[in-house]
Amino acid sequence: MRSLFKTTLLSVLLLTSSNAKDLLDLATNGAISQGDVKTLNNNEMKNIKGGYVTQFSILTNTQTVKEIAVIALPDPHTEIGMGFDANGNIAYVSDYGLCGLGVTNCYYNETTKTHLQQNKNRFEEYAKALMGTYAPWLHGVGYTVKREIKVSDRGTRYALFTYGIGAYNRATHEFHKINSSFALENNTIIKELRDNFKNDMEYALESTMKI
């Protein structure tokens, strides 16, 4: 999965790297300004799948700044434990629990649809990453990697990597930045995303940005 992730991500970045406009501007025709809220376009949305499966999305893609995100979306039924009617109202609530990476069904008991305590703890960590600001049944957790080309006081160009987290809104398809160094460094789910995809994301950015 990681090899496919890196290859696909690199291909998309190579196809879009010649365009110096931010993908936000392209997706919204300039209707949304630069800031903490990024809107993903339809092509990017195709790469996001339900369940705790991670796929990438491009947040910014210019000649000097590129930023990408890996987004984890738990399955509403088997992990979040909620069902919704046609009007978007909660129709039922069942047991919650977050499976491991790439797994969307990890019930301890399929008949009663109950989770082990360790899966419950993982879901609680997932919710903590959203800082109590974003509802976990409506938002996915994202890990971001940004690479910027800077110029020193002596005129020397150099690359700078920075990292962050965010919340992806399932309904509006917007990505909201979250400013929390504690969650970035200590949250179990964020660290899981980091450990599995940070190197691949850095490689893809390095391959498409020349100093």
Stockholm file with secondary structure:
# STOCKHOLM 1.0

chainA/1-211         MRSLFKTTLLSVLLLTSSNAKDLLDLATNGAISQGDVKTLNNNEMKNIKGGYVTQFSILTNTQTVKEIAVIALPDPHTEIGMGFDANGNIAYVSDYGLCGLGVTNCYYNETTKTHLQQNKNRFEEYAKALMGTYAPWLHGVGYTVKREIKVSDRGTRYALFTYGIGAYNRATHEFHKINSSFALENNTIIKELRDNFKNDMEYALESTMKI
#=GR chainA/1-211 SS CHHHHHHHHHHHHHHHTTCCSCHHHHHHTTCSCSSSEEECCHHHHTTCCSSSCEEEEEEEECSSEEEEEEEECCCTTTTSCEEECTTSCEEEECCCCCCCTTCSCCCSBTTTTBCCHHHHHHHHHHHHHTTTTSCTTTEEEEEEEEEEEEECTTSCEEEEEEEEEEEEETTTCEEEEECCHHHHHHCHHHHHHHHHHHHHHHHHHHHHCCC
#=GC SS_cons         CHHHHHHHHHHHHHHHTTCCSCHHHHHHTTCSCSSSEEECCHHHHTTCCSSSCEEEEEEEECSSEEEEEEEECCCTTTTSCEEECTTSCEEEECCCCCCCTTCSCCCSBTTTTBCCHHHHHHHHHHHHHTTTTSCTTTEEEEEEEEEEEEECTTSCEEEEEEEEEEEEETTTCEEEEECCHHHHHHCHHHHHHHHHHHHHHHHHHHHHCCC
//
